[in-house]
Structures are given as structure tokens and as C-alpha cells.
């Protein structure tokens, strides 16, 4: 009965009803999800799949701290999990929820904790291949300090976890088969709520995000004049008055007039505008950058082209009345070497100086690989509301175990409602809502063949905090692999590395450096006992060191070993 009650408590998400306002009722994302499920099951023929599991683990944990004192802890966890998937002609939806009960004992403490997680998403195709509505809702836990991304979880350093709620609704319009013009439009509203643990050093925050994008380009009948225009708008209402609201508008237009079959004249224009309402922010008022250029385009086909332009630019800042005008050389490359290999890159200039974006990918039946470099002006709310899709494995929604995932059979594979793309690594960023200039290099490799699954992710990022005078650098590596010994037995292994370096400005104009280094390794054996039961045995080791002021409950320098024995009951 207790398990049943726990599951009911999990499913009692933020109240699934309209929120009363002065004008009536505001439909919440959770309400939309329920309506999608109900409408899909009542109006359209749909397949519904229910899965449930109950897992229990016993963990023996030993922590050796820098003062040479050992800390031994014994922990028992009980985790019921329930998921429901609906797949219909017009409606697709998935809801998965879990609850973790944790009891920890040691010589120094004894405590009990409860953690609930859920994620849900739904889509409704109002007009096939034209109009689509989406909604999503999630509750998860994440360390507020990026240096604790590997070392903080329910078992180790749970006191430093923040509760992250993310709800969103959106609409997509696609009219891509026009003879004269092709259109892509999407709009999304999301609400991010960060609730910090009372023992955490950072404070929580709420934010509301509105984003929209419009892409217009020539239709299929064009053979001389090719053009593409983009407009992207984002508005983040931050509850911290010292930060203020954050608004950005980015637009671009490229026109290629072909003089021959493969040589054309290019005209280009781009504009970006950033604005905050805070009077104390370094980003206050408005920053604007505009550029115009002319050049040539070499075009072999739609997927093989190179454009080079000479551009004139102007940059303005309300805090600085001077107008910074510069000329620069820009390039735009899209080149498909084969059906499986492609390169795209852009070199330009923005308000902060020279900029670049690049994406190189190679894919085969068993291998997925990509290298991406991106530059963006963003904040935590936007990173959480628009998570990166860099996945190389297809996994059931809510599953992050590589042994239960696989490579798609085709390059055109689209995950259904019960699946998601997972890259087996996490994006490194702080749970604050500062505006940051993020420059990130990310490389992923995924391999799946026969009995072996392998995923490798390498990431390096530099975040310049514009509201605060500081720079944060992070380098991470994540290698996960699984091997099927038999139909019932799997071996899994992982290696993780994370280095975070903070360059903090101090009052006298100088700076101080804080660093943290974390390494971890784990080995897990899983064996199926019949149709319903799975057992597991895991060994893991973690070492953290550095001088960061924000460490775990074990300090900045410590090592940790864990032995975990688990038993899972699954019902389908």
C-alpha cells in the first residue's frame, strides 16, 4: 500500500487544472498533457503502453577526506517507477514518474529523504505536416554549482541538489513544399522554477521565457534567385530585480543571384539586439550590432556551396554613445562530402568581436559522430528551456542506461513519443540566471554493433558572465560502454572527467582563480532473473580536488568508493 501511495504522490504533479486569473483561467502545461492523453484515447485510435518497476539498492559508501578521516555510510533506496506512452494518428504523449526513498546511516548521522522526478511530453498534429502543438513538463534535481555535476547526486552530496521544474507549451507551423516560398515558424512559452536546497549556497529563481522563430526562403521553382531570411526572438522575465528582464532579437537575410550555373552574387544583412531592464546590470539598456555585405557564391548543388562576403558593421551600446564601425570578411560554408558526411560553418562578426559556428558530422549504420562549435548569448533559463539535442543513442524516455539504448537503423530516424536522443553527458552550467556569452566546443561519437554500445563525449566551454565580472571555463569527458555477455547478462563501464576554472574579479581590480577537478569510474554487472527480475552489482570510485569555495558536504578534496547491490522488478 505504501508503494501505491508513493506512486500516487508522484503523479500528483502541480495541480492539473486551470489557474484562476482576473480574466478567467490560464491553462497550465500539465493540463494540456492530460487533455492530450484523454483526447487521443477518446477520439483517435491509439496504442497505449504502461510500464512499471520497483527497484531497491543497498549501497556501502566510504569517503576519505583531506584530513585523513574516513566516513562510512550505509544507504538503502527504494524507487517505484511508472510510465505511460500513447501513440495515435494525431496525438503522441509520454509520462514517466519515479520516487526515490532513501535511508542513510553512519556513525555520525541517520537520515531519511524523498525525491520525486517526472517528465512528460505531448504533441498534437492539428493539420498533418503543417500545424503541430506541443507541451512538456519535468521535475528533476541538479547541482547549482557546475563543479559538482559529477559528484552530487541522491547518494553523494544530496544536500547540494536544487529542484528544477520546467513547463512549456509550443506551436510549430511548417509549409516547406511551396513553389514560390517555404515557411517554418515556431513559438514556445516556458516557465523555469529553481528551488534550492536550504543547505545550498546559491538562491533559487523563477523565470518566464517566450521564444519564437520564423524562417522564410525561396520555393522549389526558383532557379536563379535564391534567398533565406531568419528572425529569432526571445524574452526572459527574471524574478531577480537586479538582473531585470532579458530580451534579444536576431535576424539575417541572404540573397544569391546566380550569374551562371555555379557562380552567383551574394547580398547579406544581419542584425542583433540585446536589452535588459535592470539599471544595475552591465548589460543594461541596449546593445545592437548590424552588418551588411556583398560577395560571391560558389554553388555546386543545394548541399554544396560556399559564400564569401565583404561586410561593413556598426555596433552601439547605450552605456557608450560612441559608434564602433568596422569592416570584416565573412564566410558561409555548407558542403556535403557524401550522404553520410557534411560540413557547415559560418565566420562573421558580432558585438563582442569575431565569431564562428561550425558543425562537422559523419554517420554510418553503426557509427554517429559530430563536432560542433557554437557561440551564443544566453542564460540559465534559456539553456534549461531549450536543451541541446546532441544525442547519439535512441533511448526510452526517462532511461539513461546505455545498455537499454541503441543506434537508429537509418540516418532519417525520428524518435517517437516513447523515445528520446541521449548523448550520455550533461551540459555544464551554473544554476543562476546571469547573462553569459557562451563559446562551446562539443564532440560526440556513438557506436553500436551487435553486443557493444559505446558513447564518447568531449566538451569544452568558456562562459563570460556579463552581469558579473567573471569568466568560467569547463572541460569535460564522458565515456560509457556496455557489452552483452549473453541474452540475460550485461556489463557496463563509464569514465568521467570534469575540470572547472573560475576567474573571479575582486574589489581591488585584481582577480582570483578557483579550480575543481573531478574524476570518476564505475563498473556494473546486470543479470536478468527470469521475465520480471533484474539484479545488479556495481563498483564506483570518485576523486575530487581543488580550491573552489563551493565544495560538497565532504569538502573540496576527498575520494569516494561505493559498492551497490540492486534488485529490480519490472512489469509490462
N, C-alpha and C positions, 0 to 999 in steps of 0.2 A: 504494500500500500504506500509505503514511503517513496519507492521508486516512481509509482504512478503520480503521486503528488508532486515530486520533483519535476517530472516531465510537464505536468500541468502548469507549474510555476514558470517553467521556461517559456512555454507557449503563451503565457500571459505577458506579451510584449507591451510596449507603450500602448495605451488603450486604443483598440481598433474601432474608433468611432470618430465622428466629426468633432472638431474643436470649435466651441462656440465663440463667435466674434460679434462685433456690433452689427455687421451686415448679414449675419446668418451663421453658416458653418463652413469651415475650411476643411477640405478633405485631406487627411494625412496619408503619407505613403503606405503605411500599414493597411489602412482602409482600402486603398487601391488594390493591394495584393490580395486581400480577401475577396474583393469583388471579382478580380480576375479569375481566381480559383473557382468561385461559385458560378460565374457566368460561363466559364469554359466547360464546366461539368454539366451544366443545365441546358446550354444552347447548342453546343457543338460536340460532336463525337470526339472523345479524348481518351488517352491512355493515362491512368493514374497508377503510380508505383509508390509503395510505402516500404521503408526500411527502418529497422530499429536495432539497437545494440546496447549492451550493458558491459562495461569494462571495469576491471578493478586491477590496481597495481600496488605492489609493495616496493618501496624504494629505501635502500640503505645508502646514506649520503655522508661523506667525510670531507670536511673543509679544513685545510691547513692555511692559517693566516700568517701575515708577515711577522707577527710577534711570536711565531713558532708554537702557538697554541692550537690544538686541534679541536674541532667541533663535530660531533657525531649526531646525526639526526635520522630518525626513522619516520617514514611517511606512508600513509595508506590513502589511496584515492579511489573513488567510485564515480564513474561517469556514464550516465544514461544518455543516449543519443537517438534522435528521431528525425527522419527526413521524409518529405513528400514531394513527388515530382508529377507534374501534369503536362502532357504534350498533346495538343489538339491542332486542328487545322488553322485556327486563328489565334489561339491562346497557348502560351507556354509559361510555366511557372515552377519554381522550386523553393521550398522552405526547409531548412535544416537547423536543428537546435540541439544543444548539449548543455549539460550541467555537471560541473565537477565539484564533488565534495572532497575536502582534503583535511586529514587529521595528522598533525605533526607532533612528535615527541622527541625531546632531548633532555640532557641533564639540566639545561638552563631554562627551557620553556616547553609549554604544551599549548597548542592552539588548534582551532578549527576554522576553516574558511570555506566559502561557497562562491563559485564563479559560474555565471551563465553566459553562453555565447549563442548567437544565432546569425544567420544570413538568409536573406530571401530576395528573390528577383522574379519579375513577371514581365511579359511582353504581350501586347495585343495588336495584331495586324488588322487594322480597320479596313485598309484597302491594300490588297496584295501587291507587293513590290512598289508601293507608293507611300502609304501612311502607316506609321507604326508608333505605338505608345509603350513606354517602359516605366518600371518602378523598381526600386531596390531599397532594402533596409538591412542594416547589420549592427551587431554589438560585438565588440572584441576588446582585447586588452593588449596594451603596447607600452613599453618603457618610454617615459618622456625624454630621457637622455639617449641620444643616438649611440653613445659609447657602451650602453648596456643592452644593446639589441640582442646579442648572443647570450649574455649572462643572466638576463632577467626573464623568468617565466613563473608558472604557478608553483613550481617546486623550489627553484632557486631565486631568492630575492623577489618574492611576490609583493612585498611592501612598496616596491617602486614601480608598480604597474598602474597605468591610467586606463580608465574605462572610456572607450571610444565608440560613440554612436554616430551612424551615418545613414541618413534617409534621403532619397532622391526620387524625382519623377521627371520624365523627359518625353520628347516627341521627335520623330525623325520623318523627314519628307524626302523622297528620292524620285526624281524624274530624270533618269540618266539615258533614256533612249530617244530623245528628241532629235529631229533632223536639223533644227536651227540652233537650239540651246539645250544645255544639260544643267540640271539643278540638284544640289544637295543642301539640305537645311536641317539643323538640329538645335534644340533648345533644352536646357535642363535646369531644374531647381534642386538644390541640395541643402541640407542642414546638417552641420557637423557640431557635435557636442562632446567636449573632452572633460571628463570628470576625474580629477587627480586623486590618488590615494592620499589620505590625510597625513601620511608619513613622507610623501614626496616633496621635493624642494620646489618644483615649479607649480604654478597655479593653473587651474583649468580655464577653458574658454569656450564660448559658443560663437558660431558664425553662420550666416546665411549666404549662399552662393547662387548667383544667376549667371548662366553662361549660354551663349548662342553662337552659331557659326553658319555662314552662308557661302557656298561655292557656286559660281556660275562659270560656264565655259561653252565653247562652240559645240554645235551638234555634229551628227555623223556625216552630214552632207558637205561640210566645209573641206575645201582642198587647197585654198590659197591663204586665207586669213584665219589664223589660229589664235585664240585668246583664252585667258583664265583669270578670274578675279576672286579674291577671298576677303571676307570680313569676319573677324572674331571679336566677340565682346564678352567681358567677364566683370562681374561686380560682386565684391565680398564685403558684407556688412559685419564688421568685427565688434564684439561687445566691449573690448578694451578701448576706452575713450582716448587714451594716449596714443594709440595706433591709428584710430579713425577708419573710415571705410576706404576700401581699395578698389579702384576702377581702372580697367585697361581696355583699349581698343586698338586692334592691329588689322591692317588691311594691305593688300597688294594687288597689282594688276600687271600682267604680262601680255603683250601683243606681238605675234610673229607674222609678218607679211612676207610670204615666200616669193623670192625673185626667180628661183629655179626649183627643181625638184628637191634639192637638198641644201640650198643656201637662202637665208631669209634675213630681213631687217627686224630687229627686236626693239620695242619700246617698253620700258618698265617704270613702275612707280610703286612706292611703299611708304607707309606711314604707321607710326606707333605713338600712343599717348597713354601716359600713366598719371593717375591722380589719386591723392588721399585727402581726406577731410580733416586730418589731425594738424594742429598748429605746432605740435612739438616734434613730429616726425621729420627725419632727414629727407623723407620723400614727399614732404607736404607740398600742397598746391599741385602744379602740373609740370611734368617733363614730357617733351614732344620731340620727335625725330621724323623728318621727311626726306625722301630721296627720289630723284628722277634720273633716268639713264637711257642711253641709246647704244646699240651694239649690233652684233650679228648672231645668227643662229645657224648651226650646222645640224641638219636633221636627216638621219638615215631612215627612221621609222618613228612610230609613236612611242616606242620604248628605247630609242637610241637617239639622243640629241644632246647638244652642248651649246650653251649660250654664254657669250662674254659681253659685258656692258661697261661703259664708262659713265660714272654716276656723279651727280652733284647733290650734296646733302646739306641740311641745316638742322641744328639742334638747339633747343631752347629750354630754359629752366626758370620758373617763376621766382626762385630764390636768387637767380643770377640774370640780370637784364641783358647781358651780352648774348649775341647770336653766334654760335660756333658753326661756321660753314667750312666743309671740306669736300674734296673730290676723291673718289676711290674707284678701284677696279673690282667688279663683281663677276661671279660665275655661277651658272646653274647647270648641273650635270644630271642626266638620267640615262643610264646605259645598261641594257640587259645583255650580258655576255652569252647567256643561254636561257633556256626555260627554267633553269634552276639557280642561276647566279645573276645578281643585279647589283648595281651601284647607283646611289643617288647622293648628291652633295650640293650644298649652297654656301657660297662665300660672299659676305656682304659687310655692311657696317650698321651699327645700332648706336643708341645714345651713349653707351659705355665704351665704344670703340669697335675694333674689328670683331666680326662674329662668324661662326661657321656652324653648319649642321650636316651630318653625314650618316648614311646607312648602307652597310655592305652586308649582303646575305648570300648564303649558299645552302641549298636544300636538296636532299635526295630522299629516297624511300625510307632510309633508316637514320639519316642524319639531318638535323636542323641546326643552323649556325647563323649568327649575326653579330655585327659590330656596329654600335650606334654612338654617335656623339651629338649631344643636344645642348643648347643654351636657352634658358628661359628665365623670365622674371615672374616669380610666383610666391606662394606662401603655403603654410601647412594645410590650411583649409582647402586650397585648390589641389594640393597633392593628394589629400585624402579623398576628395570628391571626385577626382579624375585620376584614378590609379593607372599606372602604366601597364600595358598588356605586352609583356615581353616573354610570355610563356612559350616553352618548347615542348611540353608534355600536356596531353589531354587527361584530366583527372575528373572523377565525380565531384560535384560541388561539395565543398567542405572537407575534402580529402587532400592531405598534403604529404602522403606517403608514396614515395616513388614506386614502390612495389605494386601499388594499385593503379598506376598510371601507365600510359603508353603513347608512343608516337602515332600521329594520324597516318592513315594509309595514303592519303593524297595531299598535295600542297593546297588544294582548294577546300580542305576540310573546315567546316564551320561547327563549333560546339553547339549542342542543343541545350535545352533548359536545364538538364541534369548534369552538364559538364562545364568545365572552365579550363583556361590555359594557365599553367603554373610553371614558373621558372626555377622554383626551389631556391629562392633567395628573397631577401626583403630589402626594400628601398630604405636607405639610411637618411633620416632627417629628424630634426627636433620637433617635439610637440609644443611649440609656441607658434604664434601667428605673425612673426616678423616677416617683412617683405625681403626676399632673398633673390640674388642673381645666382642662379644655379648653372654650373658648367659640369656636365657629367659624361663620362665615357663608360659604356657598358658593352661587355662581350658575353655571349651565351653560346653554348654548344650542348645539344641534346642528341643522344644516340640510343636507339632501341632496336634490338635484333635478337630474335629467339629468346634466350633466357636472361639477357643482360639489358639493363636500363642504366644510362649514365647521364648526368646533368652537371655541367660546369658553368659557373657564372663568375665573372670578374668585373668589378665596378670601382671606378674612381670618380669622386665628385668634389668640387670646390664650391662652397656656399659663401657668398659675400652678403652679410646681413646689412641691409640698407638702413633700417630703423636703428640698429645698434652698430657701433663701430667695431666690428669683429669679422674674422674670416675663419671658417671651419672647413678642414679637409678630411675626407674619409676615403679609405681604401679597404675593399672587402673582397673575399674569395670564398666560394662555396662549391664544394664538390660532393655530390651524392650519387650513390650507385646501389644497385640491387642485382642479385643473382639468384635465379630459381634453381635450387638443388634438385627439387623434384616437384611434382604436382602439388604437394602439401607443405613444402619447406622452402623458405626464402631467407637469404642473407642480405642485410643492408648495412651500408657503411657511409659515414659522412665525415668531411673535414671542413672546418670553418675558420676563417681569419678575419678580424676586424681591427683596423687602426684608425683612431680619430684624433685629430690635432686641432686645438683651438688657439687662435691668435687673438688675445683679448687686449683691448686698449685700456689703459689706466689713466687716472686723473692728471698725472704729470706729463702726459703726452707720449710716454713710452708704452710698451706692450709686454704682456706675459704669456708664456706658452704653456698650455696644459695638454697632456697626451694620455691616451689609454690604449693598451694593446690586449686583445683577447684572442685566444686560440682554443679550439675545441675539437674533439674527435669522438666518434661513437661507433659501436658495432652492435648490431641487433640480429638475433636469430628468431624467426617466426615459424610456427608449425601448426597446421590445421588438425584438430581432433574431431574427425567426423565432419558432418554437414554444418553444425552450428557453433562449434567452439574453436577458438584460436588461442594458442599460448605464445608467449614471447619472453626472451631473456636478452637484456641489454646491458652493455658496459659503456660508460662515457667518462671522459676526462676533459676538464676545462682549466685554463690558467689565464688569469688577468693580472696586469701590472700597469703602472703609470702613476702620474701625479695629479690626475684630474680631481677637482674638488667634489665632483659628483660621482661617488662610487656606489657600491652595493652595500647591503647591510653587513657584508663580510669585510668591507674595506676596499681599497684600491688594489692591493697586492695579495692575492690568495690563489690557491689551487683547489680544485674540487673533483672528487671521484664519486660516481654513482653506479650502483648496481640495481637494476629494475627487473622484477618478475611480474608478468602480466597475464591475465586471463580475460578473454572477450567472448561474449555470447552474441551471435548475430542472428537476426530473423528477417527474412524477406518474404 
